[in-house]
Every structure is written in structure tokens, then in C-alpha cells.
Amino acid sequence: MNEETSLVVCEDIVVPGPVLRVEHGSRYGSVAGLDDDELLSAAELERAVYQQEFGPVLALPVKGKGNWIRLVVDEAGGVDFGAFGTVDFERMCPFDKMRFKADKLREQLKDLAIRMGIVKERLPGRAKYLVLKYLKMGVIELEHIDSFDMWCLARLYLRARRLRDEIVRLEKVSEARRQKQLVKVFGPG
């Protein structure tokens, strides 16, 4: 390096110029023979790590709500209802609280059936079905069962029966309300 290139003249004052230039390397390293622009960006690396870590969880099936309306979300996170937020839509598709509650109880019943299957596997033989039959008929009570596993199965069975009866009752009430509304609209049949 010679002296002429290392001196800078600024407003008739000779100032020594920068001798060394500091280069900052990439935080993520580099690959020999590849330009840094050809490597993945930090966001792409994070996405790949998240996909590897949470991929199995995100791949689990999700039960759909059975709703044909897709809400539109704007960039601020607000919901744009459009025509679905109007009074006409409320009249066309009213919200049925009884059917909604029955659907929630049906989900609980499915979970209960899974738990009953797990407990049922712990009990050998066919005697468990006889105990459940006597429990259903009212011959024995829950307190008469000595085996803890059988007691758990019987308790789950009784709860499942109550849930099923409640679901049937709610669906009958919902159907009666719907029939009553139809009679109002169309008149007696």
C-alpha cells in the first residue's frame, strides 16, 4: 500500500484514510464456493426448524365444524363478515343453542367411549359385560363393585348413558322448536 492512496484531502486538510476495512461475516456461517445470496435466509432456516419440530402436531387431523361459511380475516386481524353479518343471514341460518349443546355433548361422549375402551382392555373375560348389564337393569349399584378397574368402567358407562339420554332429549327439543317455527311460516299442514 502506498501513501498516496491512504491519505484523503477534505477541505484543504490532509486526513489519513481508512487503512483497514472490517467485514462482518454472516451469523449463520457460509459454505465454501457458494455466494451468501444462494444460502437460505434466517427466516427460511427458522421455518424449517419449526416444521421439523412441530410437523407431527400440525399433521394431526382436526374435526371440522361442518360450517360452509369461511370467515374473511383482514390484515389487522379483524373479521369481515360481509353479507353473513346481516339480519337476513340471521333469519336464514338461525343459531340453535340446543343443537349446539347436543354437538358438544356428542364430542364428550366420543371421548368417554375412548376412555371406556382403554379401561375395558384392562379387564379380562366377559364378566365385565354381565356386570354392566346388571348395573343397567338396576340389580346392582356402583357401590357394590369391589374391583377398582370394574368400578371405573361402570362409572364411565353410567356417565355415557346419561350423556346419550341428554343428547336425545336436546335433539327432540330442537326438532320440536324447528317444527313449531315451520308451522308459523307455512301454516298447519
Buried (B, 14 or more C-beta within 10 A) or exposed (E): EEEEEEEEEEEEEEEEEEEEEEEEEEEEEEEEEEEEEEBEEEEEEEEEEEEEEEEEEEEEEEEEEEEEEEEEEEEEEEEEEEEBEEEEBEEEEEEBEBBEBBBEBBEBBEEBEEBBEEBBEEBEEEEBEEBBEBBEEEEBEEEEBEBEBBBBBBBBBBBBBEBBEBBEEBBEBBEEBBEEEEEEEEEEE
